Amino acid sequence: MSPLTRRLFRLMISIKGQVISIVVVMALALMSLISTHMTADNLENSMELYYRETNLADLQVELTRIPAAAVYDVERLPEVDRAQGRISVEVPFVVEDPEERVRVKVVSVPDREVTINALYPIEGRMVRRETSSVTVLEQFATGRGIETGHRITPYINGREVPLEVSGIAGQPEFVYLMEDEQNLLPDPESYGVLFVAEELLAGLTGYRDSYNEILITLNPGADPKAVADLLEDELDRYGLRRVMQREDMLSYKMMQEELNQVRAMSQVLPALFMLVAALIIYIVLSRTVKNDRMGIGIMKALGYSNRQILTHYVQFSLLLGLGGSVFGIIGGTWVSDIFTRLYIQYMNIPVLEMRILPESYFLALMATVFFCIFAGLAGARKVLYVQPADSMRPEPPADGHRLLIERITFLWKRIAFSWKMVLRNLFRNKRRYITLALGITLTFGVTMVAINMGGVWQTLFDEQYGEIYAMDYNIDFDGMKSNQTLREVQQMVRVSIIEPRVEMPLEIRHNRERKSLSVIAVQPDSQLYNLRTVSGEPLEMKDGLLYITDGLKKSMGIQKGDQVLVRNFLPDRDDFWIETGDSVVQYLGFNGYMTLSTMEELVTLPDHITGVSLKSEDDINAVMDDAEHVRQVQSVGEMREMFEEFSELIVVTIGILVMLGGIIGFAIVYNITLISINERIMEFSSLRVLGFHRREIFRMISRENALVTVVGIILGIPFGRMLVRIMMEAIATEVYAMPMEVGALVIPQTIVAVISFVVIAQLATFVKIRNLSFIEALKNRVT
Amino acid sequence: MFGFFNGNEKPVESNKTSEALIEVQGISKVYHMGEVDVHALKESTFEIMEGEFVVILGPSGSGKSTLLNVMGGMDSPTSGKILIQGEDITTFSDRRLTRYRRNQVGFVFQFYNLMANLTARENVELATEICDTPLPLDEVMEKVGLADRAGHFPSQLSGGEQQRVAIARAVAKNPLLLLCDEPTGALDFETGVKILSLLKEVNVTYGKTVIIITHNMPVGAIGDRVIRMRSGEITENKLNESPVNPERIEW
């Protein structure tokens, strides 16, 4: 080992506190990079594998009835690889508790071997021809505790049909189990899927040799949009309701969203953390170089070239980086395993497993090398300007001059001597304190993102269910009913407010984009739907306009005033064009909104509604249980609970990342404070020789740091807001709109956290001053 | 006591030749300090022969350190030439200058300037590591009398020992010339004399040209050539016909 390398190791040991904290920051940054990256890749790969193995349909067609022969015609289209008809009905599911409403989608499986959207066996036998058995979707089986051998009873076409559970399966169409667009949340206890033999379901529903759905896979290279357009024309005569491409399929779409979120996180947070780590290395290294001026002079005098000396210091940052990457890789793999386990628990991708992906490691190593070399070169570049002759002499004292504030004699006279010293120190070492202030600003930003993330979900739920949706219950009828129904409901329960509503699944099209969504029509002066525009103003609804949620508008590229084509799934109603109004804020899910009269004019019948929203203290579920024509009663409280449960995954994921952010925040303050102290050992020694008590020196430093902390915090507030905004924009999707403003308590909480970081770092200062051997420090001039 | 220096009264032989190793021609150095120009060196011209033991004398602020730094390629002059073996080092590129420092010059500083976190031996190794024709490291450590202290860190060595490490570091490179900036300045009299004797021995044994700068007048007596400076100018440059043994001087 060369003497320089040995020197490097000894240097690292002498500043081990900082070395450890930089290694920790590097490790955390890489942990977040590796874990999010590996999780996203694992998730994406498994999803692809699952879709491939189970042969997920490229197109799914819903229609009233199509004969088997016509399905063969579809299969003969040149773009189509296979087409498979199936029967699918939604029916009640018989349960013991009469108050519980459970619905199931019963889907036929063909007796052929090759199927589209094939069952993925989890347990038992998959149903094929047997007319007395059923295969149950895994989530539903888990949700209701159904096991192989149990008997279950769907209620199909007015008949209870007892079936024996032969097996439990996954199916790619229902990775994310959702009843329809209106119910974004999976509730596998009250909604499930059963797979039965085609013959049985055809017999029960009267679909002999005919189907109401077609699953289609396309040949490579075929354009799904073009085929969808073609099918829309061709299949119109069979009572076509809609042709869904993959991105319209609920489960597929939700999984993409989930993946996008993990991807977004794998980009924003690690990049931020890496930048912070590089910044700390830069600061430590540039200060080390500054303090090592004489060592550099000696090396130059001995004939070391600039390149050799630069390499010496860059090695320092590379060693730190590589040290960090060892821990980062171990930690990242571990966190990735945790994330993947969570996904396995929450998602239903049977093939999902934790795989070590070397490319994630490679990416992490490349990032480390890049950031470290960059930080190292930037930090050590001053080496180039050191004149060997100059560096042999002690540095000339810095220019002394009066501070601006000293000229304001009236003010200056009133400042106590001890504070004058503090102010002089601050203004005469501007660079050092600006670095510290900026470090605190950075810490403040990172910590604020962390704290804000912790509270943001609460805000999100509070705003969505409470302020925007102010009702207690939504009651959905089993079809369109006359306005009179509202009075009937009013007579059955005590309500403080009740409003009519129409909720319709519609498809909107804009340019090449198309999206199925639930459009809700309410009274323009609704008290239960307090819709708001993006700027926070209450939305004033006008007739003839369609208002859609902001995220959806952005993803479809719709601007206010654009005309969009609306297709409805009612057989005898025409498609129509409508102008879009202001964007609507909705934190969870996406919807369209319009006035009741617009809905009546364009889609439904006059004076007809599909449900009511109301505020009531009564247990509406119990009252409505026996009511006729009530399809479901949704309690907003329950919806909120379900959303909270659903969001757990993302909350845990972000929570882990945010914890890393907090540690990094502390590391910044700790490092910068320690560097500043190490640089001032001589100064402290001189003060001690002059007769200053340790306490007095400590008080002086504390005051300096307190002033700098205040400056750092003041700068940190706008910086933190900016970071929060970037973070929120990165994780916002069609389904989640994230609040851009920070919560009321976030700033005070962040201030407390940052001040505690500073205080802890101060304790390190105190220890240093207590152990200071000033005789030693003043003795020799060696480097 | 320094291993190869016997310390007896035998007159020290000089191995100087008649060839000029260094030709300093009209060298000036001006420092710009704000609005004031400080002339550290004014048009200085002189020659130094190969193998000479040269003492440059002058009070502090006379420009002697600047002169030494310029000759050693550690600083650049404002004008003038410095020919080392006929080559003008003031025209050297940064890279060439680095090579010059690496292979042809050994420095000894007043405050030793050792690397604190390297042992004595490693400090010497730091220099030999990069030069083309180093002397055997252990031999040099032995000759400066530090063989048994080689594993100690600078903080564990006395001032004299630290300066011997610095001399070993300069000598071990096997340079053409040794430039010593107040090598005894931080040492007590006795240790100072021993260091001077060591430098003289290096001059004799290895035939190295040694240039010492000092404000300590009596040291002038040991040089083959004595150059006096004042306010950036050479006031005297004379050959000393009978240089004395360092052990015989006093201050």
Boltz contact constraints between the chains, C-beta under 6 A:
constraints:
  - contact:
      token1: [A, 2]
      token2: [B, 129]
      max_distance: 6.0
  - contact:
      token1: [A, 3]
      token2: [B, 118]
      max_distance: 6.0
  - contact:
      token1: [A, 3]
      token2: [B, 122]
      max_distance: 6.0
  - contact:
      token1: [A, 3]
      token2: [B, 125]
      max_distance: 6.0
  - contact:
      token1: [A, 3]
      token2: [B, 126]
      max_distance: 6.0
  - contact:
      token1: [A, 7]
      token2: [B, 115]
      max_distance: 6.0
  - contact:
      token1: [A, 7]
      token2: [B, 117]
      max_distance: 6.0
  - contact:
      token1: [A, 7]
      token2: [B, 118]
      max_distance: 6.0
  - contact:
      token1: [A, 10]
      token2: [B, 117]
      max_distance: 6.0
  - contact:
      token1: [A, 295]
      token2: [B, 115]
      max_distance: 6.0
  - contact:
      token1: [A, 298]
      token2: [B, 113]
      max_distance: 6.0
  - contact:
      token1: [A, 301]
      token2: [B, 74]
      max_distance: 6.0
  - contact:
      token1: [A, 301]
      token2: [B, 107]
      max_distance: 6.0
  - contact:
      token1: [A, 302]
      token2: [B, 127]
      max_distance: 6.0
  - contact:
      token1: [A, 303]
      token2: [B, 98]
      max_distance: 6.0
  - contact:
      token1: [A, 303]
      token2: [B, 101]
      max_distance: 6.0
  - contact:
      token1: [A, 303]
      token2: [B, 102]
      max_distance: 6.0
  - contact:
      token1: [A, 303]
      token2: [B, 130]
      max_distance: 6.0
  - contact:
      token1: [A, 305]
      token2: [B, 98]
      max_distance: 6.0
  - contact:
      token1: [A, 388]
      token2: [B, 74]
      max_distance: 6.0
  - contact:
      token1: [A, 389]
      token2: [B, 69]
      max_distance: 6.0
  - contact:
      token1: [A, 389]
      token2: [B, 74]
      max_distance: 6.0
  - contact:
      token1: [A, 389]
      token2: [B, 75]
      max_distance: 6.0
  - contact:
      token1: [A, 781]
      token2: [B, 111]
      max_distance: 6.0
  - contact:
      token1: [A, 782]
      token2: [B, 114]
      max_distance: 6.0
  - contact:
      token1: [A, 782]
      token2: [B, 116]
      max_distance: 6.0
  - contact:
      token1: [A, 782]
      token2: [B, 154]
      max_distance: 6.0
  - contact:
      token1: [A, 783]
      token2: [B, 116]
      max_distance: 6.0
